[in-house]
Amino acid sequence: MAQGDKSAYTDKQKRQAQHIEESYEKRGVSDKEAEKRAWATVNKQDGGGKKSGSGRGKS
């Protein structure tokens, strides 16, 4: 998965990131920094993308 590719994330995770990003922007954080922080928060909470097929397979 290329850096910046959000295809492995569920719709719920994408909505969470959008909401977090908007919250940071309201507090005066730049757009780009708010997006970085939002996705970092989603990753910390959920451990990354959750769609099936993402990550390592079972051997």
Gaussian input, Z-matrix of N, CA and C with variables (Angstrom, degrees):
# hf/3-21g

backbone

0 1
 N
 C     1     B1
 C     2     B2     1     A1
 N     3     B3     2     A2     1     D1
 C     4     B4     3     A3     2     D2
 C     5     B5     4     A4     3     D3
 N     6     B6     5     A5     4     D4
 C     7     B7     6     A6     5     D5
 C     8     B8     7     A7     6     D6
 N     9     B9     8     A8     7     D7
 C    10    B10     9     A9     8     D8
 C    11    B11    10    A10     9     D9
 N    12    B12    11    A11    10    D10
 C    13    B13    12    A12    11    D11
 C    14    B14    13    A13    12    D12
 N    15    B15    14    A14    13    D13
 C    16    B16    15    A15    14    D14
 C    17    B17    16    A16    15    D15
 N    18    B18    17    A17    16    D16
 C    19    B19    18    A18    17    D17
 C    20    B20    19    A19    18    D18
 N    21    B21    20    A20    19    D19
 C    22    B22    21    A21    20    D20
 C    23    B23    22    A22    21    D21
 N    24    B24    23    A23    22    D22
 C    25    B25    24    A24    23    D23
 C    26    B26    25    A25    24    D24
 N    27    B27    26    A26    25    D25
 C    28    B28    27    A27    26    D26
 C    29    B29    28    A28    27    D27
 N    30    B30    29    A29    28    D28
 C    31    B31    30    A30    29    D29
 C    32    B32    31    A31    30    D30
 N    33    B33    32    A32    31    D31
 C    34    B34    33    A33    32    D32
 C    35    B35    34    A34    33    D33
 N    36    B36    35    A35    34    D34
 C    37    B37    36    A36    35    D35
 C    38    B38    37    A37    36    D36
 N    39    B39    38    A38    37    D37
 C    40    B40    39    A39    38    D38
 C    41    B41    40    A40    39    D39
 N    42    B42    41    A41    40    D40
 C    43    B43    42    A42    41    D41
 C    44    B44    43    A43    42    D42
 N    45    B45    44    A44    43    D43
 C    46    B46    45    A45    44    D44
 C    47    B47    46    A46    45    D45
 N    48    B48    47    A47    46    D46
 C    49    B49    48    A48    47    D47
 C    50    B50    49    A49    48    D48
 N    51    B51    50    A50    49    D49
 C    52    B52    51    A51    50    D50
 C    53    B53    52    A52    51    D51
 N    54    B54    53    A53    52    D52
 C    55    B55    54    A54    53    D53
 C    56    B56    55    A55    54    D54
 N    57    B57    56    A56    55    D55
 C    58    B58    57    A57    56    D56
 C    59    B59    58    A58    57    D57
 N    60    B60    59    A59    58    D58
 C    61    B61    60    A60    59    D59
 C    62    B62    61    A61    60    D60
 N    63    B63    62    A62    61    D61
 C    64    B64    63    A63    62    D62
 C    65    B65    64    A64    63    D63
 N    66    B66    65    A65    64    D64
 C    67    B67    66    A66    65    D65
 C    68    B68    67    A67    66    D66
 N    69    B69    68    A68    67    D67
 C    70    B70    69    A69    68    D68
 C    71    B71    70    A70    69    D69
 N    72    B72    71    A71    70    D70
 C    73    B73    72    A72    71    D71
 C    74    B74    73    A73    72    D72
 N    75    B75    74    A74    73    D73
 C    76    B76    75    A75    74    D74
 C    77    B77    76    A76    75    D75
 N    78    B78    77    A77    76    D76
 C    79    B79    78    A78    77    D77
 C    80    B80    79    A79    78    D78
 N    81    B81    80    A80    79    D79
 C    82    B82    81    A81    80    D80
 C    83    B83    82    A82    81    D81
 N    84    B84    83    A83    82    D82
 C    85    B85    84    A84    83    D83
 C    86    B86    85    A85    84    D84
 N    87    B87    86    A86    85    D85
 C    88    B88    87    A87    86    D86
 C    89    B89    88    A88    87    D87
 N    90    B90    89    A89    88    D88
 C    91    B91    90    A90    89    D89
 C    92    B92    91    A91    90    D90
 N    93    B93    92    A92    91    D91
 C    94    B94    93    A93    92    D92
 C    95    B95    94    A94    93    D93
 N    96    B96    95    A95    94    D94
 C    97    B97    96    A96    95    D95
 C    98    B98    97    A97    96    D96
 N    99    B99    98    A98    97    D97
 C   100   B100    99    A99    98    D98
 C   101   B101   100   A100    99    D99
 N   102   B102   101   A101   100   D100
 C   103   B103   102   A102   101   D101
 C   104   B104   103   A103   102   D102
 N   105   B105   104   A104   103   D103
 C   106   B106   105   A105   104   D104
 C   107   B107   106   A106   105   D105
 N   108   B108   107   A107   106   D106
 C   109   B109   108   A108   107   D107
 C   110   B110   109   A109   108   D108
 N   111   B111   110   A110   109   D109
 C   112   B112   111   A111   110   D110
 C   113   B113   112   A112   111   D111
 N   114   B114   113   A113   112   D112
 C   115   B115   114   A114   113   D113
 C   116   B116   115   A115   114   D114
 N   117   B117   116   A116   115   D115
 C   118   B118   117   A117   116   D116
 C   119   B119   118   A118   117   D117
 N   120   B120   119   A119   118   D118
 C   121   B121   120   A120   119   D119
 C   122   B122   121   A121   120   D120
 N   123   B123   122   A122   121   D121
 C   124   B124   123   A123   122   D122
 C   125   B125   124   A124   123   D123
 N   126   B126   125   A125   124   D124
 C   127   B127   126   A126   125   D125
 C   128   B128   127   A127   126   D126
 N   129   B129   128   A128   127   D127
 C   130   B130   129   A129   128   D128
 C   131   B131   130   A130   129   D129
 N   132   B132   131   A131   130   D130
 C   133   B133   132   A132   131   D131
 C   134   B134   133   A133   132   D132
 N   135   B135   134   A134   133   D133
 C   136   B136   135   A135   134   D134
 C   137   B137   136   A136   135   D135
 N   138   B138   137   A137   136   D136
 C   139   B139   138   A138   137   D137
 C   140   B140   139   A139   138   D138
 N   141   B141   140   A140   139   D139
 C   142   B142   141   A141   140   D140
 C   143   B143   142   A142   141   D141
 N   144   B144   143   A143   142   D142
 C   145   B145   144   A144   143   D143
 C   146   B146   145   A145   144   D144
 N   147   B147   146   A146   145   D145
 C   148   B148   147   A147   146   D146
 C   149   B149   148   A148   147   D147
 N   150   B150   149   A149   148   D148
 C   151   B151   150   A150   149   D149
 C   152   B152   151   A151   150   D150
 N   153   B153   152   A152   151   D151
 C   154   B154   153   A153   152   D152
 C   155   B155   154   A154   153   D153
 N   156   B156   155   A155   154   D154
 C   157   B157   156   A156   155   D155
 C   158   B158   157   A157   156   D156
 N   159   B159   158   A158   157   D157
 C   160   B160   159   A159   158   D158
 C   161   B161   160   A160   159   D159
 N   162   B162   161   A161   160   D160
 C   163   B163   162   A162   161   D161
 C   164   B164   163   A163   162   D162
 N   165   B165   164   A164   163   D163
 C   166   B166   165   A165   164   D164
 C   167   B167   166   A166   165   D165
 N   168   B168   167   A167   166   D166
 C   169   B169   168   A168   167   D167
 C   170   B170   169   A169   168   D168
 N   171   B171   170   A170   169   D169
 C   172   B172   171   A171   170   D170
 C   173   B173   172   A172   171   D171
 N   174   B174   173   A173   172   D172
 C   175   B175   174   A174   173   D173
 C   176   B176   175   A175   174   D174

   B1=1.4568
   B2=1.5246
   B3=1.2825
   B4=1.4529
   B5=1.5213
   B6=1.2986
   B7=1.4593
   B8=1.5206
   B9=1.3134
   B10=1.4532
   B11=1.5185
   B12=1.3365
   B13=1.4653
   B14=1.5251
   B15=1.3241
   B16=1.4666
   B17=1.5369
   B18=1.3411
   B19=1.4633
   B20=1.5267
   B21=1.3248
   B22=1.4644
   B23=1.5323
   B24=1.3137
   B25=1.4544
   B26=1.5187
   B27=1.3237
   B28=1.4621
   B29=1.5286
   B30=1.3280
   B31=1.4716
   B32=1.5224
   B33=1.3218
   B34=1.4644
   B35=1.5301
   B36=1.3265
   B37=1.4554
   B38=1.5289
   B39=1.3255
   B40=1.4642
   B41=1.5221
   B42=1.3477
   B43=1.4728
   B44=1.5265
   B45=1.3406
   B46=1.4607
   B47=1.5297
   B48=1.3211
   B49=1.4629
   B50=1.5244
   B51=1.3310
   B52=1.4680
   B53=1.5303
   B54=1.3131
   B55=1.4630
   B56=1.5315
   B57=1.3260
   B58=1.4649
   B59=1.5268
   B60=1.3347
   B61=1.4602
   B62=1.5283
   B63=1.3288
   B64=1.4649
   B65=1.5241
   B66=1.3202
   B67=1.4588
   B68=1.5311
   B69=1.3312
   B70=1.4632
   B71=1.5243
   B72=1.3338
   B73=1.4652
   B74=1.5286
   B75=1.3267
   B76=1.4759
   B77=1.5235
   B78=1.3410
   B79=1.4620
   B80=1.5269
   B81=1.3454
   B82=1.4539
   B83=1.5160
   B84=1.3266
   B85=1.4638
   B86=1.5323
   B87=1.3262
   B88=1.4708
   B89=1.5331
   B90=1.3345
   B91=1.4669
   B92=1.5252
   B93=1.3201
   B94=1.4682
   B95=1.5342
   B96=1.3109
   B97=1.4633
   B98=1.5249
   B99=1.3318
   B100=1.4661
   B101=1.5277
   B102=1.3358
   B103=1.4654
   B104=1.5316
   B105=1.3264
   B106=1.4691
   B107=1.5232
   B108=1.3250
   B109=1.4649
   B110=1.5234
   B111=1.3240
   B112=1.4632
   B113=1.5260
   B114=1.3284
   B115=1.4689
   B116=1.5264
   B117=1.3259
   B118=1.4616
   B119=1.5247
   B120=1.3263
   B121=1.4595
   B122=1.5216
   B123=1.3393
   B124=1.4710
   B125=1.5240
   B126=1.3262
   B127=1.4582
   B128=1.5170
   B129=1.3306
   B130=1.4607
   B131=1.5219
   B132=1.3226
   B133=1.4612
   B134=1.5236
   B135=1.3363
   B136=1.4596
   B137=1.5211
   B138=1.3028
   B139=1.4571
   B140=1.5130
   B141=1.3165
   B142=1.4597
   B143=1.5107
   B144=1.3232
   B145=1.4623
   B146=1.5106
   B147=1.3220
   B148=1.4635
   B149=1.5203
   B150=1.3351
   B151=1.4563
   B152=1.5136
   B153=1.3208
   B154=1.4537
   B155=1.5148
   B156=1.3165
   B157=1.4491
   B158=1.5033
   B159=1.3177
   B160=1.4661
   B161=1.5291
   B162=1.2882
   B163=1.4488
   B164=1.5244
   B165=1.3105
   B166=1.4683
   B167=1.5113
   B168=1.2889
   B169=1.4562
   B170=1.5307
   B171=1.2970
   B172=1.4598
   B173=1.5167
   B174=1.3262
   B175=1.4633
   B176=1.5129
   A1=107.84
   A2=116.85
   A3=122.16
   A4=110.54
   A5=115.21
   A6=119.21
   A7=109.17
   A8=116.82
   A9=121.05
   A10=113.57
   A11=117.87
   A12=122.28
   A13=108.71
   A14=116.62
   A15=120.86
   A16=112.55
   A17=117.40
   A18=120.45
   A19=113.25
   A20=118.64
   A21=120.58
   A22=112.51
   A23=117.08
   A24=120.85
   A25=111.04
   A26=115.95
   A27=120.62
   A28=109.03
   A29=115.33
   A30=119.79
   A31=110.64
   A32=116.45
   A33=120.60
   A34=110.70
   A35=117.20
   A36=120.36
   A37=110.78
   A38=116.84
   A39=120.45
   A40=111.03
   A41=116.81
   A42=120.48
   A43=110.28
   A44=116.80
   A45=120.00
   A46=110.44
   A47=116.68
   A48=120.66
   A49=110.84
   A50=116.46
   A51=120.21
   A52=110.55
   A53=116.50
   A54=121.10
   A55=111.03
   A56=116.44
   A57=121.20
   A58=109.97
   A59=116.12
   A60=120.95
   A61=110.94
   A62=117.26
   A63=121.28
   A64=110.98
   A65=116.00
   A66=120.55
   A67=110.96
   A68=116.85
   A69=120.21
   A70=111.01
   A71=117.04
   A72=120.27
   A73=111.52
   A74=116.84
   A75=120.42
   A76=111.01
   A77=115.78
   A78=120.21
   A79=112.71
   A80=116.70
   A81=120.01
   A82=115.54
   A83=118.47
   A84=121.37
   A85=107.75
   A86=117.04
   A87=120.72
   A88=110.50
   A89=115.55
   A90=120.89
   A91=111.96
   A92=115.65
   A93=119.89
   A94=111.39
   A95=116.99
   A96=121.34
   A97=110.66
   A98=116.86
   A99=120.68
   A100=110.31
   A101=116.53
   A102=120.18
   A103=110.69
   A104=117.23
   A105=121.33
   A106=110.53
   A107=115.87
   A108=120.56
   A109=111.48
   A110=116.23
   A111=120.42
   A112=110.51
   A113=117.41
   A114=120.17
   A115=110.88
   A116=117.61
   A117=119.99
   A118=110.18
   A119=116.65
   A120=121.37
   A121=110.94
   A122=116.94
   A123=120.59
   A124=109.66
   A125=117.19
   A126=120.53
   A127=112.03
   A128=116.29
   A129=120.08
   A130=110.71
   A131=117.62
   A132=121.64
   A133=111.98
   A134=116.63
   A135=121.08
   A136=114.67
   A137=117.99
   A138=120.18
   A139=113.97
   A140=118.46
   A141=121.90
   A142=112.96
   A143=115.04
   A144=121.62
   A145=112.40
   A146=117.83
   A147=122.47
   A148=114.69
   A149=119.26
   A150=119.40
   A151=109.82
   A152=116.91
   A153=120.00
   A154=109.47
   A155=115.23
   A156=119.67
   A157=113.20
   A158=117.07
   A159=119.26
   A160=108.71
   A161=115.88
   A162=120.00
   A163=112.35
   A164=115.61
   A165=121.27
   A166=110.85
   A167=115.17
   A168=120.54
   A169=111.49
   A170=115.67
   A171=120.94
   A172=109.35
   A173=115.81
   A174=118.04
   A175=111.80
   D1=127.25
   D2=-179.72
   D3=-69.93
   D4=151.08
   D5=178.30
   D6=-62.26
   D7=131.68
   D8=-179.76
   D9=93.39
   D10=-8.17
   D11=179.60
   D12=-80.85
   D13=120.16
   D14=-175.71
   D15=-103.26
   D16=15.13
   D17=-174.72
   D18=-67.08
   D19=-21.47
   D20=-178.22
   D21=-83.92
   D22=-2.53
   D23=-178.60
   D24=-91.97
   D25=146.67
   D26=177.47
   D27=-76.36
   D28=164.93
   D29=177.18
   D30=-59.78
   D31=-37.89
   D32=179.90
   D33=-62.84
   D34=-43.36
   D35=179.13
   D36=-64.79
   D37=-38.78
   D38=178.39
   D39=-64.33
   D40=-41.02
   D41=178.00
   D42=-65.09
   D43=-41.10
   D44=178.68
   D45=-60.60
   D46=-45.81
   D47=-179.35
   D48=-62.12
   D49=-40.90
   D50=179.49
   D51=-62.72
   D52=-43.79
   D53=-179.81
   D54=-64.01
   D55=-43.81
   D56=179.08
   D57=-63.65
   D58=-42.67
   D59=179.62
   D60=-60.14
   D61=-45.50
   D62=178.97
   D63=-61.05
   D64=-38.59
   D65=179.60
   D66=-63.42
   D67=-43.92
   D68=177.69
   D69=-63.59
   D70=-41.39
   D71=-179.14
   D72=-63.40
   D73=-36.05
   D74=177.18
   D75=-63.15
   D76=-27.98
   D77=-179.64
   D78=-88.23
   D79=4.72
   D80=174.38
   D81=95.68
   D82=9.84
   D83=177.91
   D84=-80.69
   D85=143.22
   D86=-179.32
   D87=-62.62
   D88=157.41
   D89=-177.46
   D90=-56.35
   D91=-48.58
   D92=-176.25
   D93=-65.70
   D94=-43.23
   D95=179.50
   D96=-66.97
   D97=-38.85
   D98=178.68
   D99=-62.07
   D100=-41.47
   D101=179.08
   D102=-64.13
   D103=-43.68
   D104=178.95
   D105=-59.44
   D106=-47.46
   D107=-178.38
   D108=-65.01
   D109=-39.07
   D110=-178.81
   D111=-62.60
   D112=-48.05
   D113=-178.90
   D114=-69.46
   D115=-33.50
   D116=176.14
   D117=-63.41
   D118=-38.52
   D119=178.74
   D120=-66.31
   D121=-44.89
   D122=178.51
   D123=-61.51
   D124=-43.27
   D125=179.44
   D126=-62.90
   D127=-40.06
   D128=179.84
   D129=-66.52
   D130=-40.33
   D131=-178.38
   D132=-70.57
   D133=-44.09
   D134=-170.50
   D135=-109.88
   D136=-7.89
   D137=-179.02
   D138=77.30
   D139=24.28
   D140=176.29
   D141=101.79
   D142=-165.41
   D143=-178.30
   D144=-63.83
   D145=142.28
   D146=-174.36
   D147=-114.84
   D148=-3.79
   D149=-178.48
   D150=-64.33
   D151=146.18
   D152=179.44
   D153=-61.07
   D154=145.27
   D155=-178.01
   D156=95.11
   D157=-12.84
   D158=177.68
   D159=-88.25
   D160=150.91
   D161=178.29
   D162=84.27
   D163=-167.33
   D164=-176.08
   D165=-88.34
   D166=143.81
   D167=179.09
   D168=-82.90
   D169=165.89
   D170=177.71
   D171=-83.16
   D172=141.18
   D173=-179.14
   D174=-103.49

